Amino acid sequence: MTFLVRTTQKAEGDVERTASWIRRHNSSESASRWVARIRKAILSLSHRPERCPEADEAASLGLDLRVLLSGKKPHVYRILFTISKDTVIVYRVLLAARDWLQSDDL
């Protein structure tokens, strides 16, 4: 089964803010490569998203929130999403070193 993958405005904002930071501190090429890698990881959720484990904060948020990790240390990003029928909804794309999400972060 193939899932439709949707990203929220907050997730899109996360990607844009991170790409902007990479552009300022490294290069446009580095930012473009990072965006391509993170988009590829997000799109991989169209196949078997249930392969990803539950996020640590899922129980405290009361959601079946799952996490896909992307990148290499120390630049690992958490792609946080839920699965609803045939749709994957990506809520946030955050640096893994960041604290757990709170309900107002979604």
C-alpha positions in Angstrom: 0.0 0.0 0.0 1.2 3.5 -0.9 0.5 6.3 1.6 -0.2 9.9 0.7 2.4 12.1 2.5 1.4 15.6 3.7 3.5 18.1 5.6 2.1 20.7 7.9 3.0 24.4 7.7 5.1 24.0 10.8 7.1 21.1 9.2 7.6 23.2 6.0 8.8 26.1 8.2 11.2 23.8 10.0 12.7 22.8 6.7 13.0 26.4 5.4 14.5 27.7 8.7 17.1 24.9 8.8 18.0 25.4 5.1 18.3 29.1 5.7 20.7 28.5 8.7 22.8 26.1 6.6 23.0 28.7 3.8 24.2 31.4 6.2 26.7 29.2 8.0 27.9 27.0 5.1 26.7 27.4 1.5 23.7 27.4 -0.8 24.9 24.1 -2.2 25.0 22.5 1.3 21.5 23.8 2.0 20.2 22.4 -1.3 21.7 19.0 -0.6 20.3 19.0 3.0 16.8 19.9 1.6 17.0 17.1 -1.0 18.0 14.5 1.6 15.3 15.5 4.1 12.6 15.6 1.3 13.7 12.1 0.2 13.4 10.9 3.8 10.0 12.4 4.1 8.8 10.9 0.8 10.1 7.5 2.0 7.2 7.5 4.4 4.9 6.7 1.5 6.0 3.1 1.8 5.7 1.3 5.1 5.6 4.2 7.5 4.7 1.8 10.3 8.4 0.7 10.2 9.2 3.7 12.3 9.1 3.6 16.0 6.9 5.6 18.3 8.4 8.9 19.3 9.4 9.2 23.0 6.9 11.9 23.7 3.9 10.1 22.0 2.3 8.9 25.3 2.5 12.4 26.9 1.0 14.0 23.9 -1.7 11.3 23.5 -0.9 10.7 19.9 0.4 7.8 17.9 3.3 10.0 17.0 6.1 8.3 15.2 9.7 9.3 14.3 12.0 8.8 11.4 15.6 9.8 11.9 17.6 11.4 9.1 21.2 12.4 8.9 24.5 11.6 10.7 25.7 12.6 14.1 25.8 15.4 15.1 23.3 16.5 12.4 20.5 14.1 13.0 16.9 15.3 12.4 13.7 13.9 13.7 10.8 13.7 11.3 7.7 13.5 13.5 4.5 12.2 12.0 1.3 10.3 12.4 -0.5 7.7 10.2 -4.2 8.2 9.5 -5.7 5.6 7.2 -3.9 6.0 3.9 -2.2 9.4 4.8 1.0 10.2 6.7 1.0 13.7 8.2 4.4 15.1 9.0 4.1 17.6 11.9 7.7 18.7 12.5 11.3 18.3 11.2 13.6 19.1 14.2 17.2 18.6 15.2 17.3 15.4 17.3 19.3 17.2 20.1 16.2 19.4 20.8 14.0 18.7 23.8 10.8 16.7 23.4 7.8 18.3 21.8 5.0 19.8 23.8 1.4 19.8 22.6 1.6 23.5 21.5 4.6 22.6 19.3 2.4 20.6 16.9 
